[in-house]
């Protein structure tokens, strides 16, 4: 249903490094780079970061929310650890979130611009 998603970033080079590290553990790579935008994906670019240098820093509870599917709890854990190492902030440590549904295992981080990025997998749910 959705072809791609884009979010605004204030420093394209720093955000590119951040997302290469964070999304890399989920098997998502940088596929395209243009002067003011970078696309990430597995086969085609379905997640984009767009330079908006004049965007003010976001308060903690604002910004986009994007969730990426992970293949396992280990990859969710690795996503969270990679984000913290790359300068992100935890917005919810890896763990089960039963209020979101059966087997919902996720981690939430804030990127360098305050966007809320999530990785999720589903335990025992097919």
DSSP file (Angstrom, degrees, kcal/mol; ACC not computed):
  #  RESIDUE AA STRUCTURE BP1 BP2  ACC     N-H-->O    O-->H-N    N-H-->O    O-->H-N    TCO  KAPPA ALPHA  PHI   PSI    X-CA   Y-CA   Z-CA
    1    1 A X              0   0    0      0, 0.0     2,-0.5     0, 0.0     0, 0.0   0.000 360.0 360.0 360.0 -44.9    0.0    0.0    0.0
    2    2 A X        -     0   0    0      1,-0.2     3,-0.1     3,-0.0    44,-0.0  -0.861 360.0-169.3-101.1 130.5    2.8    2.5    0.9
    3    3 A X        -     0   0    0     -2,-0.5     2,-0.3     1,-0.3    -1,-0.2   0.888  65.8 -16.7 -84.8 -42.7    5.6    2.8   -1.6
    4    4 A X        -     0   0    0      2,-0.0     2,-0.3    43,-0.0    -1,-0.3  -0.989  51.4-145.8-159.9 163.5    8.0    4.9    0.4
    5    5 A X  E     -a   47   0A   0     41,-2.1    43,-2.8    -2,-0.3     2,-0.4  -0.974  14.0-166.5-131.8 143.6    8.4    7.1    3.5
    6    6 A X  E     -a   48   0A   0     -2,-0.3     2,-0.3    41,-0.2    43,-0.2  -0.982   1.5-167.3-133.2 149.8   10.7   10.1    4.0
    7    7 A X  E     -a   49   0A   0     41,-2.1    43,-2.9    -2,-0.4     2,-0.3  -0.932  25.5-111.1-130.1 155.6   11.7   12.1    7.0
    8    8 A X  E     -a   50   0A   0     -2,-0.3     2,-0.3    41,-0.2    43,-0.2  -0.655  31.8-177.0 -87.3 141.0   13.5   15.4    7.5
    9    9 A X  E     -a   51   0A   0     41,-2.5    43,-3.3    -2,-0.3     3,-0.2  -0.972  24.6-147.6-134.1 151.4   17.0   15.6    8.9
   10   10 A X  S    S+     0   0    0     -2,-0.3     2,-0.4     1,-0.3    -1,-0.1   0.733  92.8  36.4 -90.2 -24.4   19.1   18.6    9.6
   11   11 A X     >  -     0   0    0      1,-0.1     4,-2.6    41,-0.1    -1,-0.3  -0.892  65.7-170.5-132.5 100.5   22.5   17.1    8.8
   12   12 A X  H  > S+     0   0    0     -2,-0.4     4,-2.3     1,-0.2     5,-0.2   0.885  85.6  49.4 -62.6 -41.8   22.4   14.7    5.9
   13   13 A X  H  > S+     0   0    0      2,-0.2     4,-2.1     1,-0.2    -1,-0.2   0.941 114.6  43.8 -64.9 -47.0   26.0   13.4    6.3
   14   14 A X  H  > S+     0   0    0      1,-0.2     4,-2.3     2,-0.2    -2,-0.2   0.909 115.8  48.0 -64.8 -41.9   25.6   12.7   10.0
   15   15 A X  H  X S+     0   0    0     -4,-2.6     4,-2.9     2,-0.2     5,-0.2   0.854 108.3  55.1 -69.0 -33.9   22.1   11.1    9.5
   16   16 A X  H  X S+     0   0    0     -4,-2.3     4,-2.3    -5,-0.3    -1,-0.2   0.944 110.0  46.0 -62.3 -47.0   23.3    9.0    6.7
   17   17 A X  H  X S+     0   0    0     -4,-2.1     4,-1.9     2,-0.2    -2,-0.2   0.918 113.2  51.3 -60.2 -43.3   26.1    7.5    8.9
   18   18 A X  H  X S+     0   0    0     -4,-2.3     4,-2.6     1,-0.2    -2,-0.2   0.952 113.5  42.4 -58.9 -52.1   23.5    7.0   11.7
   19   19 A X  H  X S+     0   0    0     -4,-2.9     4,-2.4     1,-0.2     5,-0.5   0.808 108.5  58.8 -71.4 -28.9   21.0    5.2    9.5
   20   20 A X  H  X S+     0   0    0     -4,-2.3     4,-1.1    -5,-0.2    -1,-0.2   0.929 113.5  40.1 -61.3 -43.1   23.7    3.1    7.8
   21   21 A X  H  X S+     0   0    0     -4,-1.9     4,-0.8    -5,-0.2    -2,-0.2   0.924 121.4  41.3 -70.0 -45.8   24.7    1.8   11.2
   22   22 A X  H  < S+     0   0    0     -4,-2.6     3,-0.4     1,-0.2     4,-0.2   0.928 121.5  37.8 -73.7 -46.8   21.2    1.4   12.6
   23   23 A X  H ><>S+     0   0    0     -4,-2.4     5,-2.2     1,-0.2     3,-1.6   0.758 102.6  73.9 -78.6 -23.7   19.4    0.0    9.6
   24   24 A X  H ><5S+     0   0    0     -4,-1.1     3,-1.5    -5,-0.5    -1,-0.2   0.852  90.0  58.0 -57.2 -35.9   22.4   -2.2    8.5
   25   25 A X  T 3<5S+     0   0    0     -4,-0.8    -1,-0.3    -3,-0.4    -2,-0.2   0.672 105.5  51.6 -70.2 -14.7   21.7   -4.6   11.4
   26   26 A X  T < 5S-     0   0    0     -3,-1.6    -1,-0.3    -4,-0.2    -2,-0.2   0.351 123.5-104.6 -99.1   3.9   18.2   -5.1    9.9
   27   27 A X  T < 5S+     0   0    0     -3,-1.5     2,-0.5     1,-0.3    -3,-0.2   0.679  79.5 133.3  81.7  18.0   19.6   -5.9    6.4
   28   28 A X      < -     0   0    0     -5,-2.2    -1,-0.3    -8,-0.1     2,-0.3  -0.896  34.9-170.8-105.6 129.2   18.6   -2.5    5.1
   29   29 A X  E     -B   41   0A   0     12,-2.7    12,-2.4    -2,-0.5     2,-0.5  -0.761  33.2 -97.1-119.7 161.0   21.3   -0.6    3.1
   30   30 A X  E     +B   40   0A   0     -2,-0.3    10,-0.3    10,-0.2     3,-0.1  -0.684  44.8 168.2 -72.0 122.0   21.9    2.8    1.5
   31   31 A X  E     +     0   0A   0      8,-2.8     2,-0.3    -2,-0.5     9,-0.2   0.678  58.0  26.3-110.7 -26.4   20.9    2.3   -2.1
   32   32 A X  E     -B   39   0A   0      7,-1.7     7,-2.2    12,-0.0     2,-0.4  -0.996  55.1-172.1-142.0 144.7   20.8    5.9   -3.4
   33   33 A X  E     +B   38   0A   0     -2,-0.3     2,-0.3     5,-0.2     5,-0.2  -0.981  11.2 168.2-139.0 126.3   22.5    9.2   -2.6
   34   34 A X  E >   -B   37   0A   0      3,-3.1     3,-0.7    -2,-0.4    -2,-0.0  -0.768  53.1 -88.7-125.7 171.9   21.6   12.5   -4.1
   35   35 A X  T 3  S+     0   0    0     -2,-0.3   -23,-0.1     1,-0.2     3,-0.1   0.822 123.3  15.9 -55.9 -33.7   22.7   16.0   -3.0
   36   36 A X  T 3  S+     0   0    0      1,-0.1    15,-2.7   -24,-0.0     2,-0.3   0.238 125.0  45.8-127.0  14.5   19.8   16.5   -0.6
   37   37 A X  E <   -BC  34  50A   0     -3,-0.7    -3,-3.1    13,-0.2     2,-0.4  -0.992  53.1-160.9-157.1 149.1   18.4   13.0    0.0
   38   38 A X  E     -BC  33  49A   0     11,-2.1    11,-2.4    -2,-0.3     2,-0.4  -1.000  13.9-149.6-134.3 134.0   19.5    9.5    0.7
   39   39 A X  E     -BC  32  48A   0     -7,-2.2    -8,-2.8    -2,-0.4    -7,-1.7  -0.865  10.6-170.0-109.0 138.6   17.4    6.3    0.1
   40   40 A X  E     +BC  30  47A   0      7,-3.3     7,-2.0    -2,-0.4     6,-1.7  -0.911  24.4 116.9-122.3 149.6   17.6    3.1    2.1
   41   41 A X  E     -BC  29  45A   0    -12,-2.4   -12,-2.7    -2,-0.3     4,-0.2  -0.982  61.0-104.4 178.5-172.7   16.1   -0.3    1.4
   42   42 A X  S    S-     0   0    0      2,-0.5    -1,-0.1    -2,-0.3     3,-0.1   0.794 112.6  -3.9-101.4 -46.4   16.6   -4.0    0.6
   43   43 A X  S    S+     0   0    0      1,-0.5     2,-0.3    -3,-0.1    -2,-0.1   0.661 139.9   7.3-116.7 -33.7   15.8   -4.0   -3.1
   44   44 A X  S    S-     0   0    0     -4,-0.1     2,-0.8   -12,-0.0    -2,-0.5  -0.951  91.5 -83.7-144.6 163.2   14.7   -0.5   -3.7
   45   45 A X  E     + C   0  41A   0     -2,-0.3    -4,-0.3    -4,-0.2     3,-0.1  -0.570  54.7 151.1 -76.1 108.6   14.7    2.7   -1.7
   46   46 A X  E     +     0   0A   0     -6,-1.7   -41,-2.1    -2,-0.8     2,-0.4   0.428  63.6  56.2-115.4  -3.2   11.5    2.8    0.4
   47   47 A X  E     -aC   5  40A   0     -7,-2.0    -7,-3.3   -43,-0.2     2,-0.4  -0.990  69.4-176.3-129.9 123.6   12.9    4.9    3.3
   48   48 A X  E     -aC   6  39A   0    -43,-2.8   -41,-2.1    -2,-0.4     2,-0.5  -0.920  19.3-154.8-122.4 142.9   14.4    8.3    2.6
   49   49 A X  E     -aC   7  38A   0    -11,-2.4   -11,-2.1    -2,-0.4     2,-0.4  -0.977  19.1-161.3-111.8 131.7   16.1   11.0    4.6
   50   50 A X  E     -aC   8  37A   0    -43,-2.9   -41,-2.5    -2,-0.5     2,-0.3  -0.943  20.9-116.4-119.4 130.4   15.7   14.5    3.2
   51   51 A X  E     +a    9   0A   0    -15,-2.7   -41,-0.2    -2,-0.4     2,-0.1  -0.466  39.0 162.1 -66.1 123.8   17.9   17.4    4.1
   52   52 A X    >   +     0   0    0    -43,-3.3     3,-2.4    -2,-0.3    -1,-0.1  -0.602   6.5 173.6-138.3  71.5   16.0   20.2    5.8
   53   53 A X  T 3  S+     0   0    0      1,-0.3   -43,-0.1    -2,-0.1    -1,-0.1   0.729  75.4  57.2 -57.8 -26.0   18.8   22.2    7.4
   54   54 A X  T 3  S+     0   0    0     -3,-0.1     2,-0.4     2,-0.1    -1,-0.3   0.419  78.4 114.6 -87.9   2.7   16.4   24.9    8.5
   55   55 A X    <   -     0   0    0     -3,-2.4     3,-0.1   -46,-0.1    -3,-0.1  -0.587  68.1-126.1 -73.3 127.9   14.2   22.6   10.5
   56   56 A X        -     0   0    0     -2,-0.4    -1,-0.1     1,-0.1    -2,-0.1  -0.329  36.1 -85.2 -69.8 157.2   14.4   23.3   14.2
   57   57 A X        -     0   0    0      1,-0.1     2,-0.3   -47,-0.0    -1,-0.1  -0.364  50.8-121.4 -59.3 140.4   15.3   20.6   16.7
   58   58 A X        -     0   0    0     55,-0.7    -1,-0.1    -3,-0.1    -3,-0.0  -0.627  18.2-113.2 -88.1 142.4   12.2   18.6   17.6
   59   59 A X    >   -     0   0    0     -2,-0.3     3,-2.0     1,-0.1    -1,-0.1  -0.346  42.3 -99.8 -62.5 158.4   11.0   18.2   21.2
   60   60 A X  T 3  S+     0   0    0      1,-0.3    -1,-0.1    50,-0.0    -2,-0.1   0.797 120.3  49.8 -56.3 -34.1   11.3   14.7   22.4
   61   61 A X  T 3  S+     0   0    0     54,-0.0    -1,-0.3    55,-0.0     2,-0.2   0.183 102.9  73.2 -95.6  19.4    7.6   13.8   21.8
   62   62 A X    <   +     0   0    0     -3,-2.0     2,-0.1    52,-0.1    -4,-0.1  -0.630  59.6  70.3-119.7-179.8    7.4   15.1   18.2
   63   63 A X  S    S-     0   0    0     -2,-0.2    52,-0.1    52,-0.1    51,-0.1  -0.299  83.8 -45.9 100.8 173.2    8.7   14.0   14.9
   64   64 A X        -     0   0    0    -56,-0.1    52,-2.9    -2,-0.1     2,-0.5  -0.339  43.9-142.7 -74.1 158.3    7.9   11.1   12.6
   65   65 A X  E     +d  116   0B   0     50,-0.2     2,-0.4    -2,-0.1    52,-0.2  -0.982  24.3 173.2-123.6 117.3    7.4    7.5   13.8
   66   66 A X  E     -d  117   0B   0     50,-2.0    52,-2.7    -2,-0.5     2,-0.4  -0.985  13.2-159.2-125.6 135.0    8.6    4.8   11.4
   67   67 A X  E     -d  118   0B   0     -2,-0.4     2,-0.4    50,-0.2    52,-0.2  -0.951   1.1-160.5-118.7 133.7    8.7    1.1   12.3
   68   68 A X  E     -d  119   0B   0     50,-2.9    52,-2.3    -2,-0.4     2,-0.3  -0.910  21.0-123.4-110.9 137.9   10.9   -1.4   10.6
   69   69 A X  E     -d  120   0B   0     -2,-0.4     2,-0.3    50,-0.2    52,-0.2  -0.640  26.7-159.7 -79.9 133.3   10.2   -5.2   10.7
   70   70 A X        -     0   0    0     50,-3.4    52,-0.3    -2,-0.3   -44,-0.1  -0.807  20.5-133.3-110.7 155.0   13.1   -7.3   12.1
   71   71 A X  S    S+     0   0    0     -2,-0.3     2,-0.3     1,-0.1    50,-0.1   0.673  82.8   3.0 -80.0 -17.9   13.6  -11.0   11.5
   72   72 A X  S  > S-     0   0    0      1,-0.1     4,-1.6    48,-0.1     3,-0.1  -0.977  73.0-102.3-160.1 166.4   14.3  -11.8   15.2
   73   73 A X  H  > S+     0   0    0     -2,-0.3     4,-2.7     1,-0.2     5,-0.2   0.847 119.5  60.5 -64.3 -33.0   14.5  -10.5   18.7
   74   74 A X  H  > S+     0   0    0      1,-0.2     4,-2.4     2,-0.2    -1,-0.2   0.882 104.3  48.4 -62.7 -37.5   18.3  -10.5   18.3
   75   75 A X  H  > S+     0   0    0      2,-0.2     4,-2.4     1,-0.2    -1,-0.2   0.862 109.5  52.0 -72.1 -34.5   18.0   -8.1   15.4
   76   76 A X  H  X S+     0   0    0     -4,-1.6     4,-2.1     2,-0.2    -2,-0.2   0.940 111.8  47.4 -62.6 -45.7   15.7   -5.8   17.4
   77   77 A X  H  X S+     0   0    0     -4,-2.7     4,-2.4     1,-0.2    -2,-0.2   0.915 112.3  49.1 -59.9 -43.9   18.3   -5.9   20.2
   78   78 A X  H  X S+     0   0    0     -4,-2.4     4,-2.8     1,-0.2    -1,-0.2   0.872 108.0  54.7 -65.7 -37.7   21.1   -5.1   17.7
   79   79 A X  H  X S+     0   0    0     -4,-2.4     4,-2.2     2,-0.2    -1,-0.2   0.935 110.5  45.9 -57.9 -48.6   19.0   -2.2   16.2
   80   80 A X  H  X S+     0   0    0     -4,-2.1     4,-2.1     2,-0.2    -2,-0.2   0.928 114.5  47.0 -62.6 -47.4   18.7   -0.6   19.7
   81   81 A X  H  X S+     0   0    0     -4,-2.4     4,-2.3     1,-0.2    -1,-0.2   0.906 112.2  50.0 -62.8 -42.5   22.3   -1.1   20.5
   82   82 A X  H  X S+     0   0    0     -4,-2.8     4,-1.8     1,-0.2    -1,-0.2   0.890 109.5  51.9 -64.4 -39.0   23.5    0.2   17.2
   83   83 A X  H  <>S+     0   0    0     -4,-2.2     5,-3.2    -5,-0.2     4,-0.3   0.918 110.8  46.9 -64.5 -43.2   21.3    3.3   17.5
   84   84 A X  H ><5S+     0   0    0     -4,-2.1     3,-1.2     1,-0.2    -2,-0.2   0.915 112.6  49.7 -64.6 -42.2   22.7    4.1   21.0
   85   85 A X  H 3<5S+     0   0    0     -4,-2.3    -1,-0.2     1,-0.2    -2,-0.2   0.826 109.5  52.9 -64.7 -31.2   26.3    3.6   19.8
   86   86 A X  T 3<5S-     0   0    0     -4,-1.8    -1,-0.2    -5,-0.2    -2,-0.2   0.391 130.5 -89.0 -88.4   3.5   25.6    5.9   16.8
   87   87 A X  T < 5S+     0   0    0     -3,-1.2    -3,-0.2    -4,-0.3    -2,-0.1   0.470  82.9 133.1 106.5   1.9   24.3    8.8   18.9
   88   88 A X      < -     0   0    0     -5,-3.2     2,-0.4    -6,-0.2    -1,-0.3  -0.248  50.8-123.5 -76.5 172.8   20.6    8.0   19.1
   89   89 A X  E     -E  110   0B   0     21,-2.1    21,-2.9    22,-0.1     2,-0.2  -0.957  22.8-112.4-121.2 136.8   18.6    8.0   22.3
   90   90 A X  E     +E  109   0B   0     -2,-0.4    19,-0.3    19,-0.2     3,-0.1  -0.456  31.6 173.4 -67.1 135.4   16.5    5.1   23.7
   91   91 A X  E    S-     0   0B   0     17,-3.0    18,-0.2     1,-0.3    -1,-0.1   0.063  79.5  -3.6-125.5  19.1   12.8    5.7   23.7
   92   92 A X  E    S-E  108   0B   0     16,-0.6    16,-2.8   -12,-0.0    -1,-0.3  -0.102  77.4-124.0 152.1 106.0   12.0    2.2   24.8
   93   93 A X  E     -     0   0B   0     14,-0.2    13,-0.2     1,-0.2   -16,-0.1  -0.148  48.4 -77.3 -61.5 158.0   14.4   -0.7   25.4
   94   94 A X  E    S+     0   0B   0     13,-0.1     2,-0.3   -17,-0.1    13,-0.2  -0.290  80.6 105.6 -57.6 138.1   13.9   -4.0   23.6
   95   95 A X  E     -E  106   0B   0     11,-1.6    11,-2.4    -3,-0.1     2,-0.1  -0.938  69.5 -55.2 168.4 173.1   11.2   -6.1   25.0
   96   96 A X  E     -E  105   0B   0     -2,-0.3     2,-0.3     9,-0.2     9,-0.3  -0.451  34.2-164.8 -70.4 143.1    7.7   -7.5   24.8
   97   97 A X    >   +     0   0    0      7,-3.3     3,-2.6     4,-0.2     4,-0.5  -0.696  11.9 174.5-127.0  75.7    4.9   -4.9   24.4
   98   98 A X  G >  S+     0   0    0     -2,-0.3     3,-0.9     1,-0.3    -1,-0.1   0.762  76.0  66.4 -59.9 -24.8    1.7   -7.0   25.1
   99   99 A X  G 3  S+     0   0    0      1,-0.2    -1,-0.3    -3,-0.1     3,-0.1   0.655 101.0  50.9 -69.9 -13.3   -0.4   -3.8   24.9
  100  100 A X  G <  S-     0   0    0     -3,-2.6    -1,-0.2     1,-0.4    -2,-0.2   0.521 127.9 -72.9 -97.1  -8.6    0.5   -3.7   21.2
  101  101 A X    X   -     0   0    0     -3,-0.9     3,-1.7    -4,-0.5    -1,-0.4  -0.612  67.0 -41.1 135.3 165.1   -0.5   -7.4   20.6
  102  102 A X  T 3  S+     0   0    0      1,-0.3     3,-0.1    -2,-0.2    -4,-0.0  -0.362 122.7   0.1 -62.5 129.0    0.5  -10.9   21.2
  103  103 A X  T 3  S+     0   0    0      1,-0.2    20,-3.0    19,-0.1     2,-0.8   0.579  84.4 158.0  71.8  11.1    4.2  -11.6   20.7
  104  104 A X  E <   + F   0 122B   0     -3,-1.7    -7,-3.3    18,-0.2     2,-0.5  -0.587  13.6 177.6 -75.7 108.3    5.0   -7.9   19.9
  105  105 A X  E     +EF  96 121B   0     16,-2.7    16,-2.4    -2,-0.8     2,-0.3  -0.961  14.8 151.6-116.1 119.4    8.7   -7.5   20.6
  106  106 A X  E     -EF  95 120B   0    -11,-2.4   -11,-1.6    -2,-0.5     2,-0.3  -0.917  34.5-151.1-145.7 165.7   10.1   -4.0   19.8
  107  107 A X  E     - F   0 119B   0     12,-1.9    12,-2.0    -2,-0.3     2,-0.4  -0.985  15.5-155.0-137.8 146.4   12.6   -1.3   20.6
  108  108 A X  E     +EF  92 118B   0    -16,-2.8   -17,-3.0    -2,-0.3   -16,-0.6  -0.966  14.8 172.3-125.7 137.9   12.2    2.4   20.1
  109  109 A X  E     -EF  90 117B   0      8,-2.8     8,-2.7    -2,-0.4     2,-0.5  -0.918  28.7-128.4-134.7 164.0   14.9    5.0   19.6
  110  110 A X  E     -EF  89 116B   0    -21,-2.9   -21,-2.1    -2,-0.3     6,-0.2  -0.968  28.9-139.7-109.7 131.5   15.0    8.7   18.8
  111  111 A X    >   -     0   0    0      4,-2.4     3,-1.5    -2,-0.5   -22,-0.1  -0.037  40.6 -78.2 -78.2-171.3   17.3    9.6   15.9
  112  112 A X  T 3  S+     0   0    0      1,-0.3    -1,-0.1     2,-0.1  -103,-0.0   0.668 133.1  43.6 -65.0 -16.7   19.6   12.6   15.7
  113  113 A X  T 3  S-     0   0    0      2,-0.1   -55,-0.7   -56,-0.1    -1,-0.3   0.323 122.4 -97.8-111.5   5.1   16.7   14.8   14.8
  114  114 A X  S <  S+     0   0    0     -3,-1.5     2,-0.2     1,-0.3   -52,-0.1   0.464  71.9 146.7  93.6   1.3   14.1   13.5   17.3
  115  115 A X        -     0   0    0   -107,-0.1    -4,-2.4   -52,-0.1     2,-0.7  -0.485  50.1-124.2 -69.6 142.3   12.3   11.1   15.0
  116  116 A X  E     -dF  65 110B   0    -52,-2.9   -50,-2.0    -6,-0.2     2,-0.4  -0.801  31.6-174.6 -92.7 116.5   10.9    8.0   16.7
  117  117 A X  E     -dF  66 109B   0     -8,-2.7    -8,-2.8    -2,-0.7     2,-0.3  -0.932   1.6-170.6-117.4 134.9   12.2    4.9   15.0
  118  118 A X  E     -dF  67 108B   0    -52,-2.7   -50,-2.9    -2,-0.4     2,-0.4  -0.897  15.9-159.3-125.8 149.2   11.1    1.4   15.9
  119  119 A X  E     -dF  68 107B   0    -12,-2.0   -12,-1.9    -2,-0.3     2,-0.3  -0.996  22.6-178.9-123.3 137.0   12.1   -2.1   15.1
  120  120 A X  E     +dF  69 106B   0    -52,-2.3   -50,-3.4    -2,-0.4     2,-0.3  -0.977  15.8 173.8-137.9 147.2    9.6   -4.9   15.7
  121  121 A X  E     - F   0 105B   0    -16,-2.4   -16,-2.7    -2,-0.3     2,-0.5  -0.925  28.4-125.8-139.1 166.1    9.3   -8.7   15.4
  122  122 A X  E >   - F   0 104B   0     -2,-0.3     3,-0.6   -52,-0.3     2,-0.5  -0.962  18.0-144.1-121.9 118.2    6.5  -11.0   16.5
  123  123 A X  T 3  S-     0   0    0    -20,-3.0     3,-0.1    -2,-0.5   -51,-0.0  -0.674  80.1 -10.1 -84.7 124.9    7.4  -13.9   18.8
  124  124 A X  T 3  S+     0   0    0     -2,-0.5     2,-0.5     1,-0.2    -1,-0.2   0.639 104.2 118.2  67.7  15.3    5.4  -17.1   18.1
  125  125 A X    <         0   0    0     -3,-0.6    -1,-0.2   -22,-0.2    -3,-0.2  -0.959 360.0 360.0-115.9 129.1    3.0  -15.4   15.7
  126  126 A X              0   0    0     -2,-0.5    -1,-0.1    -3,-0.1    -2,-0.0   0.418 360.0 360.0-107.6 360.0    2.8  -16.5   12.1
